[in-house]
Amino acid sequence: MGNLPNVTLLPSGLGFANRSYWELVEVGEIVLNQAEELAQKTGVRTLDALHLASVLTFQAASGLAIPFITADVRQRKAAEALGVNLVWIE
């Protein structure tokens, strides 16, 4: 897979065991506006843009650098381009 900066690899299925730790982030105007910008800037699809905008908005509001967990190649590429701390599930 090459050298991926800010990427942690997890085995398949591990992320689902930790659902009690997931944080639900409201999709408000800030998230929607940022998702629109991300879709235009990176070319990601709507739901991918919403996921990325949600993590970026949460990080900005909380000051916490939480990882973005994904098994989706498009989300991974966009997250890497944005410098988001990433956990890649194979």
Buried (B, 14 or more C-beta within 10 A) or exposed (E): EEEEEBBEEBEEEEBEEEEEEEEEBEEEEBBBEBBBEBBEEBEBEEEBBBBBBBBBBBBEEEEEEEBBBBBBEEBBBBBBEBEBBBBBBE
